[in-house]
Each structure stands twice: as C-alpha cells, then as structure tokens.
Amino acid sequence: MVALAAWGAFAFAAPAAAQQATTAAQQATVQQMQAAGAGAQMDVEAREHFRVAQPLYESGRFAEAAREFEAAYQLSHRPELLFNVYVANRDANDLDKAVPALRAYLAAMPTTLPGRVNLEARLSAMDATLAERASAAQASAEQAAAVAAAQQRAADAEAAQHQAERVARARPSAGFQVSIPGVVVGGVGVAAALSGFVVGAFALGKVSDLESVCPANVCPASARGTYDSAQTLVTASDVLIIGGAVLAVGGLAMVLLGVGAPSDDGAGASAMASCGPTGCLAGVSGRF
C-alpha cells in the first residue's frame, strides 16, 4: 500500500510538472517576443535621433547634435555612437562631456581598433587640458577669495575709523581751561600794585608837608620821626608797585600758557601770593 501510494503520487505529480514547464516555456517565448519588439522600437527611435543629429552637426549646432547622439546611444547602446558623442562635444568645446564619451568608446571597442593610438593620445591631451583648467579655476578662486578678504579687511578698518571719528565727535571738548593759579597770581599782583600807588600817594603827601620843615631833607629832631615814616612809606610803595607789576605779568603769562589749568584727570595747580610793606611773596603748588 505505501509503494502504491507513492507511485500514485508520482503519477499524478508528473503531469502537473510537465504542464508547469510548458507554461514557463510559453511565457519565456512571449517575453522574448516582447523584448524583440521593444528592441526594434528602441532601434527605430535611436535611428530617428541619429537622423536628427546629423544635420545639426553639419550646420554647426554641435551641442544640440551631441544631445541627439547621446539619446541615440542610450536607446541602442551601440558603442560606435559614443564616438559621435565625443566629436560633437569636442567641437562644441565641451571637454567635460567629450572626455568621458571618448574614454567609454575606447573601453567598449577592441584593442585592434584602427587609429586607437591617436585617440588615446587625444584623450591624454584633453585630460591634461581639463587638469590645467581645474588648476587655473582653483587659483582664480583662491585669488578671488584673497581679494575679497582684503576688501573685507579694508572695509572693517574704514568702519573702525568712522566709529572712532563718531566717538571723537560725540565726546565733549574740554575747550580752553582757565589757569586758576595764574588768575590768583595776576590778581594779587594787580592788588599789590594798586596798594603801592595808594601808599605812594599817601607818602608823597607826607613828604610834601615836610618840605617846608625839612629843607634839603634835613629835619629838626621834632620832625625826624615823621620824615623817616614818610620815607618808609615811599619805599613800601615802590616795593608794592614793582612786585605787583611782576606778579601781574607772571599771572598773565600763566593764564596764556595754561599753567595749572585743570585737566581731565583732575591734575592741576594752586597758587599763593601776598605782598607786604617789606616785599611780595608768591608760590605755586600742583599735582601732575
């Protein structure tokens, strides 16, 4: 019973396997026919692109002709069309497309291809040209970058200068600073000189009163004290006038020269001056 069952299973399986093989063969035949039909259609389209490309090339429209030759190659995959793609792109001065087309053409064709040595030499020459162009483009890009960087640095420097000028214009100017010590010294000098004139006038009045009592500056004992006092006043007047004039001139010079004028950091000077019957005293102190 086991052998019959197995045989029976084999007997039934054999027709099924034969049927599947027949179906697969039929499908393969159909696919081959469809592929042949598609290939024929692609060849028709490729020939159409080739037909369009030829007059374009002959009329000097090389870039358009190259595109049509490329379309024909993509449809038919005939390696001979790669040579046309190379020539059209070469004449269009598009080495970026001509070089790979020629390289693919040489790779697809046999080593016994007539003129192969010349074509390989052309390929090497075009590779060198592309390398030179790439190097020149890189150098040009680097030069352009350097020029742009220099222009940016100049613009930054100009902007910084303008900013500094704006800050300088916005900063309040100190202007003319009055020398306080000069004013003090000059004021004391003027006051001393005026005092000298007053004292001198008073002394001259007393001397005039004594002229009748002391002829030729010879006074009796009773008038001697008054005469000496008048002479002392005359001497004090001279000292006050001369010392005051010196202080006044010195104070004016200090004002004109700005000596002791206050600065931005608070440095300055102070002055002290005084005059008496025996002379004048002046002093200046400061912090710098």
C-alpha positions in Angstrom: 0.0 0.0 0.0 2.9 2.5 0.8 4.5 1.8 -2.6 1.3 2.3 -4.5 0.6 5.5 -2.7 4.0 6.8 -3.6 3.6 5.8 -7.2 0.2 7.2 -7.3 1.5 10.5 -6.0 4.3 10.4 -8.6 1.9 9.5 -11.3 -0.3 12.5 -10.5 2.7 14.8 -10.0 4.3 14.1 -13.3 1.6 15.6 -15.5 1.4 18.7 -13.2 5.2 19.3 -13.6 5.0 18.9 -17.3 2.2 21.4 -17.5 4.2 23.9 -15.5 7.3 23.5 -17.7 5.1 24.1 -20.8 3.6 27.2 -19.3 7.1 28.6 -18.4 8.3 27.9 -21.9 5.3 29.7 -23.3 5.9 32.7 -21.0 9.6 32.9 -22.0 8.7 32.9 -25.6 6.2 35.7 -25.1 8.9 37.7 -23.2 11.4 37.1 -25.9 8.9 38.3 -28.5 8.1 41.4 -26.4 11.7 42.1 -25.8 12.4 41.8 -29.5 9.5 44.1 -30.3 10.7 46.6 -27.7 14.2 46.4 -29.0 13.0 47.0 -32.5 11.0 50.1 -31.3 14.1 51.4 -29.5 16.2 51.0 -32.6 13.6 52.9 -34.6 13.8 55.8 -32.0 17.6 55.6 -31.9 17.8 55.9 -35.7 15.4 58.9 -35.5 17.7 60.7 -33.0 20.7 59.8 -35.2 18.9 61.2 -38.3 18.1 64.5 -36.4 21.7 64.8 -35.1 23.5 64.6 -38.4 22.1 67.9 -40.0 22.5 69.6 -36.6 26.2 68.7 -36.6 26.7 69.7 -40.2 25.1 73.1 -39.6 27.5 73.8 -36.7 25.0 73.2 -33.9 27.3 70.9 -32.1 25.8 71.0 -28.6 22.4 70.0 -30.0 23.8 67.3 -32.1 25.7 65.9 -29.1 22.5 65.6 -27.2 20.8 63.8 -30.1 23.7 61.4 -30.5 23.7 60.8 -26.7 19.9 60.0 -26.9 20.5 57.5 -29.7 23.2 55.8 -27.7 21.1 55.5 -24.6 18.4 53.8 -26.7 20.6 51.4 -28.8 23.7 51.1 -26.7 25.8 50.9 -29.9 29.3 51.9 -28.8 30.0 53.4 -32.2 27.6 56.2 -31.3 29.9 57.2 -28.4 32.5 58.4 -30.9 29.8 60.7 -32.4 29.0 62.0 -28.9 32.7 62.6 -28.3 33.2 64.5 -31.6 30.1 66.7 -31.2 31.0 67.7 -27.7 34.6 68.3 -28.6 33.6 70.6 -31.4 31.2 72.3 -29.0 34.2 72.9 -26.8 32.6 70.9 -24.0 35.5 68.8 -22.9 33.8 67.8 -19.7 31.4 65.7 -21.8 33.8 64.9 -24.7 36.4 63.2 -22.5 34.1 60.6 -20.7 32.5 59.8 -24.1 35.8 59.1 -25.7 37.0 57.1 -22.7 33.8 55.0 -22.8 34.2 54.5 -26.6 37.8 53.2 -26.2 36.8 51.0 -23.4 34.0 49.4 -25.4 35.9 48.9 -28.6 38.6 46.2 -29.3 42.3 47.0 -28.8 42.7 46.5 -32.6 40.6 49.5 -33.3 42.2 51.4 -36.2 43.5 54.8 -35.0 43.3 53.8 -31.4 46.8 55.2 -30.6 45.8 58.6 -31.9 42.6 58.6 -30.0 44.3 57.6 -26.8 46.8 60.5 -27.3 43.9 62.9 -27.8 42.3 61.6 -24.6 45.5 62.2 -22.7 45.8 65.7 -24.1 42.2 66.5 -23.2 42.7 65.1 -19.7 45.8 67.4 -19.3 43.7 70.4 -20.6 41.0 69.7 -18.1 43.6 69.4 -15.3 45.0 72.8 -16.3 41.6 74.3 -16.3 40.8 72.9 -12.9 44.1 74.2 -11.5 43.5 77.7 -13.1 40.0 77.7 -11.7 41.2 76.9 -8.3 43.9 79.6 -8.5 41.4 82.1 -9.7 39.0 81.1 -6.8 41.8 81.5 -4.3 42.8 84.9 -5.8 39.2 86.0 -5.7 39.0 84.8 -2.0 42.2 86.7 -1.2 40.8 89.9 -2.9 37.5 89.5 -1.1 39.3 89.1 2.2 41.5 92.2 1.6 38.4 94.2 0.7 36.7 93.0 3.8 39.7 94.0 5.9 39.8 97.4 4.3 36.0 97.8 4.9 36.4 96.8 8.6 39.3 99.2 9.0 37.3 102.0 7.4 34.3 101.2 9.6 36.5 101.2 12.7 37.9 104.6 11.7 34.4 106.0 11.1 33.4 104.7 14.5 36.4 106.3 16.2 35.6 109.6 14.4 32.0 109.4 15.6 33.1 108.7 19.2 35.6 111.6 19.0 32.9 114.0 17.7 30.4 112.9 20.4 33.0 113.4 23.2 32.6 116.9 24.7 35.6 119.1 24.1 37.5 120.4 27.1 37.9 123.7 25.4 40.0 126.5 26.9 40.7 125.9 30.6 41.4 129.0 32.7 44.6 128.8 34.8 43.2 129.5 38.3 46.7 129.9 39.8 47.5 132.4 37.0 44.4 134.4 37.8 45.2 134.3 41.5 48.8 135.4 41.0 47.8 138.1 38.5 45.0 139.4 40.8 47.4 139.6 43.7 49.9 141.5 41.6 47.3 144.0 40.4 46.1 144.4 44.0 49.6 144.9 45.2 50.4 147.5 42.5 47.2 149.4 43.3 48.1 149.3 47.0 51.5 150.6 46.1 50.0 153.5 44.3 47.8 154.3 47.3 50.6 154.1 49.7 52.9 156.1 47.4 50.3 158.9 47.2 49.9 159.0 50.9 53.7 159.0 51.4 54.1 161.8 48.8 51.6 163.8 50.7 53.5 163.5 53.9 56.8 164.3 52.2 55.2 167.4 50.6 54.1 168.5 54.1 57.6 168.2 55.4 59.4 170.1 52.6 59.0 173.4 54.5 60.1 171.9 57.8 63.0 169.8 56.3 64.8 171.8 53.7 67.3 169.7 51.7 65.9 166.7 53.6 67.4 168.0 56.9 64.8 167.9 59.6 64.8 169.0 63.2 64.6 166.4 65.9 60.9 167.1 66.4 60.1 166.2 62.7 62.7 163.5 62.2 60.3 160.6 63.1 57.6 161.9 60.7 60.2 162.2 57.9 61.5 158.6 58.5 58.0 157.3 58.4 57.3 159.1 55.1 60.4 157.6 53.6 59.4 154.1 54.8 56.1 154.6 53.1 57.8 155.7 49.9 60.0 152.6 49.9 57.0 150.3 50.6 55.1 151.9 47.8 57.9 151.2 45.4 58.1 147.6 46.5 54.4 147.1 46.2 54.2 148.7 42.7 57.2 146.8 41.3 56.3 143.5 43.0 52.7 143.8 42.0 53.7 144.5 38.4 55.9 141.4 38.3 53.1 139.3 39.8 50.6 140.7 37.4 52.8 139.9 34.4 53.6 136.5 35.7 49.9 135.7 36.3 49.0 136.8 32.8 51.7 134.5 31.4 50.3 131.6 33.4 46.8 132.3 32.1 48.0 132.4 28.5 50.2 129.3 28.8 47.5 127.4 30.7 49.9 126.7 33.6 47.9 125.0 36.4 44.7 124.6 34.3 42.6 121.6 35.4 42.9 118.5 33.1 40.7 115.5 32.5 42.4 113.5 35.2 41.9 116.2 37.8 45.6 117.3 37.8 46.0 121.0 38.4 47.9 123.6 40.4 47.2 126.1 43.2 48.9 129.4 43.8 49.6 131.6 46.8 50.8 135.2 46.6 50.9 138.0 49.2 52.6 141.4 49.5 53.6 143.5 52.5 55.5 146.6 53.3 58.8 144.7 53.0 58.0 142.9 49.7 55.9 140.3 47.9 55.8 136.5 48.2 54.3 134.1 45.7 54.2 130.3 45.4 52.7 127.7 43.1 52.0 124.1 44.0 50.4 121.4 41.9 49.6 117.7 41.2 50.6 116.2 37.8 
